[in-house]
């Protein structure tokens, strides 16, 4: 029997909002707590809190923890620090601080990039495993916009090494970042799908001198095909700019559109994206 759209919607992935989507200056001015409340009102299932946008972490993280607990929202903590330093050494301080921040926030999931991971870093993987064993926090690895931590060979080398060690680490698949490193997101999705536990939904356009992030409806990249190549049951996060005079309405519209895309995709029907 065909799956109807209502049934597909029930199985749709949770939709989160990366709070950096509202712009660094605005987020620092109002605080991530303010934007988390807006996302809840707009119907988001959760938010991603960004370390680089915290002005007073000692005050903001406990307040955010109370807010997400009260609303039942999911929360992910994103650390801007790389796991390995430029010399290939495991940055234990960055890892410890990131885990402590995630714990304070009440976030079961911590997102980081591998930073300067290289062949010389393989010997420190057991130390990483030991740090994570007692943390009770899931570490997910993001492809960023750098050659050392955002290319398919770099990520494959890392995941091959951790999997060989019996240490499965999930991945945050940022569908837009591959363009910054000159990689094909479709090839990356095909290769890394078994690792993916979280998706950053990001459209891209090429300007004369650089790539820029845009809403999916404005993207020049094959985002529908990328989403189809990834696990269907992992959370999606909006990671493209959310701007406008009525931020609540804009955020609600984008969340609703992603939910519609997920529901129709689950029903195996063509995937339209409303331009409204």
Backbone torsions as a table, in degrees:
resi	resn	phi	psi	omega
1	UNK	NA	133.6	-178.7
2	UNK	-61.8	147.9	177.5
3	UNK	-85.3	124.3	179.0
4	UNK	-81.9	166.9	-174.6
5	UNK	-65.6	-33.8	179.7
6	UNK	-65.6	-38.7	177.5
7	UNK	-67.6	-39.7	178.7
8	UNK	-63.7	-37.8	-179.1
9	UNK	-62.9	-35.0	-179.3
10	UNK	-64.7	-27.4	-178.5
11	UNK	-99.4	6.9	-175.9
12	UNK	-67.1	152.2	179.9
13	UNK	-66.7	151.3	173.1
14	UNK	-60.5	143.9	179.3
15	UNK	-109.8	119.5	177.7
16	UNK	-110.7	167.7	173.9
17	UNK	-125.3	123.6	170.9
18	UNK	-74.0	122.1	-170.4
19	UNK	-67.7	-14.6	172.6
20	UNK	-67.6	-13.6	-179.4
21	UNK	-62.9	-20.6	-178.0
22	UNK	-88.0	0.6	178.1
23	UNK	95.5	132.5	-173.7
24	UNK	-58.5	-45.2	-176.9
25	UNK	-63.3	-44.7	-179.4
26	UNK	-66.8	-39.4	-178.8
27	UNK	-67.1	-41.4	178.4
28	UNK	-67.2	-31.2	-178.7
29	UNK	-73.1	-45.4	-177.0
30	UNK	-90.5	-28.4	-175.4
31	UNK	95.1	146.9	-178.8
32	UNK	-67.8	-26.6	177.1
33	UNK	-59.7	-43.8	-179.4
34	UNK	-61.9	-44.5	-178.9
35	UNK	-72.7	-29.8	175.6
36	UNK	-63.7	-40.7	177.2
37	UNK	-63.5	-40.7	178.2
38	UNK	-61.5	-43.2	179.7
39	UNK	-62.9	-39.7	177.6
40	UNK	-62.2	-44.7	179.7
41	UNK	-64.6	-31.1	179.8
42	UNK	-78.6	-7.6	176.1
43	UNK	101.2	11.3	178.9
44	UNK	-67.9	149.6	176.1
45	UNK	-82.7	-16.3	-179.0
46	UNK	-177.2	-179.5	-180.0
47	UNK	-138.1	158.2	172.6
48	UNK	-111.6	117.1	-179.0
49	UNK	-87.8	133.6	-173.1
50	UNK	-105.6	125.3	-178.0
51	UNK	-62.7	-38.0	-175.0
52	UNK	-71.3	-10.9	-179.4
53	UNK	-106.3	5.7	175.5
54	UNK	-79.7	128.5	177.4
55	UNK	-91.4	-40.1	179.6
56	UNK	-138.9	84.3	-173.4
57	UNK	-58.5	-38.6	-177.5
58	UNK	-61.8	-29.1	178.3
59	UNK	-93.7	-41.6	-172.3
60	UNK	-72.2	-41.2	-175.6
61	UNK	-63.1	-46.6	176.9
62	UNK	-62.3	-36.7	178.7
63	UNK	-65.8	-41.4	177.3
64	UNK	-64.7	-38.5	179.7
65	UNK	-60.5	-42.9	178.3
66	UNK	-63.9	-41.6	-177.4
67	UNK	-64.9	-47.4	-177.2
68	UNK	-70.8	-31.8	176.8
69	UNK	-66.8	-41.6	-177.9
70	UNK	-66.5	-33.4	-177.3
71	UNK	-93.8	-12.2	-176.9
72	UNK	75.4	16.0	-179.6
73	UNK	-74.0	149.2	170.0
74	UNK	-72.4	154.5	177.3
75	UNK	-145.3	137.0	175.5
76	UNK	-120.6	139.6	175.0
77	UNK	-104.5	125.8	-179.8
78	UNK	-107.3	119.3	177.2
79	UNK	-99.7	132.0	179.1
80	UNK	-78.8	-8.1	-179.6
81	UNK	-79.5	144.1	173.7
82	UNK	-83.8	150.7	180.0
83	UNK	-69.2	-33.7	179.5
84	UNK	-118.3	141.4	178.3
85	UNK	-74.1	173.1	-177.1
86	UNK	-61.4	-26.9	179.5
87	UNK	-85.7	4.7	177.8
88	UNK	88.7	3.4	179.5
89	UNK	-86.3	138.7	176.7
90	UNK	-61.0	126.9	-179.9
91	UNK	-87.9	84.0	-175.9
92	UNK	-63.7	-34.2	179.3
93	UNK	-64.9	-46.1	178.6
94	UNK	-61.9	-42.2	179.1
95	UNK	-64.0	-45.9	-179.5
96	UNK	-62.1	-45.7	179.7
97	UNK	-63.7	-38.1	-180.0
98	UNK	-67.5	-42.1	177.4
99	UNK	-64.6	-40.0	178.5
100	UNK	-64.2	-40.8	178.7
101	UNK	-65.4	-43.4	177.8
102	UNK	-61.5	-39.5	179.3
103	UNK	-65.6	-42.9	178.2
104	UNK	-62.4	-39.3	-180.0
105	UNK	-72.5	-19.9	-174.1
106	UNK	77.8	26.6	-178.6
107	UNK	-90.7	121.3	178.6
108	UNK	-76.8	-8.8	-175.7
109	UNK	-130.3	131.0	178.5
110	UNK	-117.3	130.0	179.9
111	UNK	-109.0	128.2	175.8
112	UNK	-144.0	162.8	172.0
113	UNK	-102.4	163.9	-175.5
114	UNK	-79.8	-12.0	176.8
115	UNK	64.6	-125.2	-175.1
116	UNK	-92.7	29.4	178.8
117	UNK	-55.7	132.7	-178.4
118	UNK	-147.4	-175.3	179.3
119	UNK	-57.7	-34.8	-180.0
120	UNK	-71.1	-14.4	-176.5
121	UNK	-83.8	-14.0	-174.1
122	UNK	-59.0	-32.2	-178.3
123	UNK	-69.9	-14.9	-179.3
124	UNK	-96.0	2.8	-178.8
125	UNK	-65.3	-35.1	178.2
126	UNK	-65.5	-34.5	176.4
127	UNK	-65.1	-39.5	175.7
128	UNK	-61.6	-45.5	179.5
129	UNK	-58.8	-42.7	179.8
130	UNK	-63.5	-39.8	179.3
131	UNK	-64.4	-35.8	-176.1
132	UNK	-81.7	-24.5	-174.5
133	UNK	-60.8	-36.2	-176.9
134	UNK	-96.8	1.7	-171.9
135	UNK	-84.5	-29.0	-175.3
136	UNK	57.7	30.2	178.0
137	UNK	-130.2	133.3	-179.9
138	UNK	-82.2	126.4	175.5
139	UNK	-95.4	126.0	175.7
140	UNK	-119.8	135.8	-172.8
141	UNK	-97.1	126.3	-179.5
142	UNK	-100.3	143.6	167.1
143	UNK	-79.5	115.1	-179.9
144	UNK	-95.1	-158.5	-174.6
145	UNK	-105.3	25.8	-178.5
146	UNK	-113.8	155.7	179.4
147	UNK	-63.8	-32.0	-176.5
148	UNK	-81.4	-21.4	-174.7
149	UNK	-132.7	9.9	-176.8
150	UNK	-133.4	15.6	177.6
151	UNK	-111.2	156.8	-179.0
152	UNK	-62.0	-45.5	178.1
153	UNK	-59.3	-40.5	-179.3
154	UNK	-64.2	-43.7	-179.1
155	UNK	-71.4	-38.9	177.8
156	UNK	-62.9	-41.3	178.1
157	UNK	-60.6	-43.5	-179.4
158	UNK	-64.9	-50.4	-176.7
159	UNK	-68.2	-34.5	175.2
160	UNK	-61.3	-42.5	-178.5
161	UNK	-67.1	-43.2	-179.2
162	UNK	-70.4	-39.5	178.8
163	UNK	-64.9	-38.9	177.9
164	UNK	-63.2	-27.8	179.7
165	UNK	-84.3	-2.8	-177.1
166	UNK	77.0	21.0	-179.3
167	UNK	-114.7	93.1	-178.4
168	UNK	-79.6	123.6	174.0
169	UNK	-118.9	130.9	177.9
170	UNK	-75.2	172.3	-176.7
171	UNK	-125.1	142.4	164.4
172	UNK	-93.6	112.6	-176.8
173	UNK	-94.2	105.0	175.5
174	UNK	-90.3	108.5	-171.9
175	UNK	-69.7	-19.6	-179.8
176	UNK	-89.4	-33.1	-172.6
177	UNK	-61.4	-25.5	-179.4
178	UNK	-58.3	-30.3	-178.0
179	UNK	-68.4	-32.8	179.6
180	UNK	-66.8	-28.6	-179.4
181	UNK	-101.2	8.5	176.6
182	UNK	74.7	23.3	-178.4
183	UNK	-101.7	161.2	177.1
184	UNK	-93.6	117.7	-178.7
185	UNK	-63.3	-30.1	178.9
186	UNK	-68.7	-42.4	176.6
187	UNK	-64.6	-40.0	178.5
188	UNK	-64.6	-41.3	179.2
189	UNK	-63.2	-42.4	179.7
190	UNK	-63.3	-37.8	-176.1
191	UNK	-79.9	-33.7	-169.0
192	UNK	-109.9	-0.3	-176.6
193	UNK	-50.5	-39.8	-179.6
194	UNK	-62.0	-20.9	-179.2
195	UNK	-89.8	-16.2	-167.0
196	UNK	-74.0	127.6	178.2
197	UNK	-125.1	-1.6	-173.9
198	UNK	-165.0	138.9	-176.2
199	UNK	-124.3	131.0	169.8
200	UNK	-93.6	113.0	178.7
201	UNK	-85.7	118.9	-175.3
202	UNK	-149.3	121.7	171.8
203	UNK	-84.1	160.2	-179.8
204	UNK	-138.7	150.8	169.6
205	UNK	-136.7	149.1	178.8
206	UNK	-96.4	119.0	170.9
207	UNK	-95.4	170.3	-174.4
208	UNK	-51.6	-38.4	-174.5
209	UNK	-113.3	-6.2	-174.1
210	UNK	-165.0	164.3	169.8
211	UNK	-85.7	148.6	175.0
212	UNK	-132.0	149.6	177.5
213	UNK	-83.5	137.2	-179.6
214	UNK	-141.2	163.2	173.5
215	UNK	-57.3	154.4	-177.4
216	UNK	-57.5	-36.7	-178.2
217	UNK	-62.2	-21.7	-178.3
218	UNK	-104.6	5.0	-172.4
219	UNK	-76.1	144.8	174.3
220	UNK	-96.3	3.9	-178.6
221	UNK	-100.4	158.0	-177.5
222	UNK	-81.0	65.7	-172.2
223	UNK	-66.3	-32.3	179.0
224	UNK	-62.3	-45.4	179.9
225	UNK	-64.6	-36.5	178.0
226	UNK	-64.1	-47.0	-179.6
227	UNK	-62.1	-37.9	178.7
228	UNK	-65.1	-28.4	-177.5
229	UNK	-82.5	-8.7	-176.8
230	UNK	-103.3	162.2	177.4
231	UNK	-54.8	140.2	-173.8
232	UNK	-85.9	-11.3	-170.9
233	UNK	-111.1	17.6	-179.7
234	UNK	-103.4	154.3	-178.6
235	UNK	-62.7	146.0	172.2
236	UNK	-109.9	137.8	176.7
237	UNK	-120.3	134.3	172.5
238	UNK	-71.0	123.1	-179.1
239	UNK	-133.1	32.2	175.7
240	UNK	-120.4	164.0	-173.2
241	UNK	-61.1	132.6	173.0
242	UNK	-113.9	105.1	-175.3
243	UNK	-135.8	159.0	177.9
244	UNK	146.8	167.8	-179.6
245	UNK	-68.0	-31.5	179.4
246	UNK	-116.5	86.4	-175.7
247	UNK	-62.8	-34.5	179.1
248	UNK	-62.1	-46.5	-179.7
249	UNK	-65.7	-41.7	178.9
250	UNK	-61.6	-45.8	-178.1
251	UNK	-66.3	-42.9	178.1
252	UNK	-60.7	-42.6	-179.1
253	UNK	-63.0	-44.5	-178.6
254	UNK	-67.1	-38.8	176.6
255	UNK	-62.9	-45.9	-179.9
256	UNK	-62.9	-38.8	179.7
257	UNK	-65.4	-42.3	178.2
258	UNK	-64.0	-39.7	177.3
259	UNK	-62.6	-39.6	178.5
260	UNK	-65.2	-41.3	177.7
261	UNK	-60.6	-46.1	-178.6
262	UNK	-63.1	-41.8	-178.4
263	UNK	-66.4	-44.3	-179.5
264	UNK	-69.2	-36.6	177.4
265	UNK	-63.2	-39.9	178.8
266	UNK	-65.8	-27.6	179.7
267	UNK	-84.1	-2.0	179.7
268	UNK	65.2	22.1	174.8
269	UNK	-91.3	167.8	174.3
270	UNK	-56.8	150.0	-172.6
271	UNK	-107.4	96.7	175.8
272	UNK	-85.0	155.6	172.5
273	UNK	-126.6	116.7	-177.7
274	UNK	-59.7	139.7	177.3
275	UNK	-95.4	5.9	-178.2
276	UNK	-80.4	NA	NA
